[in-house]
Amino acid sequence: MEPIVQQLTETLRQANANKTPLRIVGGGTKDFYGNPTAGETLSTGAYRGIIDYEPSELVLTARAGTPLTEIESALREKGQMLAFEPPHFGEGSTLGGIIAAGLSGPRRPYAGAVRDLVLGVRLLDGTGEDLKFGGQVMKNVAGFDVSRLMAGAMGTLGVILEVSLKTLPLPPAEVTLHQQRNEADAIRLMNEWAGQPLPISATCWTHGDLRIRLSGAASAVEAARRKLGGTVVDAPLAGAFWRGVRDHTDAYFTRGGALWRLAVKSTAPVIVLPGVQRIEWSGALRWLQTDASVATIREAAHRAGGHATLFRADANTNPVINNGGVFHPLSPALAVIHRKLKRTFDPAGILNPGRIYPGM
């Protein structure tokens, strides 16, 4: 066993025996996300490095503390990418952090979510046991897919050590189009386009501006460009725009105040709420900056066939965090499943306690 893993194991075993809460930290770029948690810091940042990368097999395995920039650089050298376009939210973003947070970028509805591309994981559970799940091929699971369960678990089920991911080739051609559309027309068009064989890899609407990214073979991109119309955005500007959307450095996200993330049916009509909205994922992701009440926002999301998460807080919404209201409340049946999983992987409840839901 590697010295770093041995040290992590011993820390976990002692914490489990003493019921000492642990706060798991990788690069710290997503500390803002989720409910606040207390405890001694357990850092995974030192356990880093790419273990195995087979471009011909479209599979990469790396340690949890490996910087995301290092992984993306290695992939670009071979003409490949992480298709779910993970948000960085800072220079220190790590592989373990992006898996634990379970967040995907603009390409998510067209290329898959984080969990769809996780092939296997190695982790330490709450008792310090070293576990491995999945493997390095897509068809490796018989029964419950534990490796994908770690995507979005926020470190509450285990300390991720290593991850195997499916990679995809970079598109040979990419173009971003700009159109002026009102909100209702943008939602309608994005859904119509999603049902057609078009090489769309991202959509984003804000304040009447609709941007559509096309990625794929040059001939397919050009045909789609002619079909959809609109103004072609200069490539460097387009690249900067989508990075800003992905990493929340775009002007929309830097206004300050509370930011809500509404995951709804893509066909849901305009959601009438006070504040400024941004729409991604062909209508399925609605960002909202508002001072509306929690009950109002969550009721609107429910009517639209989804749920609402307080993604970033401000002074007015800090009480929501303090009361464990960041994530949409679970149904009783789902709450039972969550608690059973938590007891199985972390019987003493020491791993990021309350990060997702109070008491878990």
Salt bridges, closest charged atoms under 4 A:
GLU2 OE2 - ARG122 NH1 3.37
ASP31 OD2 - ARG23 NH2 3.10
GLU72 OE1 - HIS88 NE2 2.92
GLU85 OE1 - ARG107 NE 3.65
GLU85 OE1 - ARG213 NH2 2.84
ASP130 OD2 - ARG122 NH2 2.66
ASP145 OD2 - ARG148 NE 3.24
GLU162 OE2 - ARG122 NH1 2.75
GLU174 OE2 - ARG107 NH2 3.65
ASP185 OD1 - ARG188 NH2 3.63
GLU192 OE2 - ARG188 NH1 3.21
ASP209 OD1 - HIS178 NE2 2.92
GLU222 OE2 - ARG225 NH2 2.71
GLU222 OE2 - ARG226 NH1 3.27
ASP247 OD2 - ARG246 NH2 2.69
ASP250 OD2 - ARG278 NH2 2.89
GLU299 OE2 - ARG303 NH1 3.58
ASP346 OD2 - LYS342 NZ 2.67
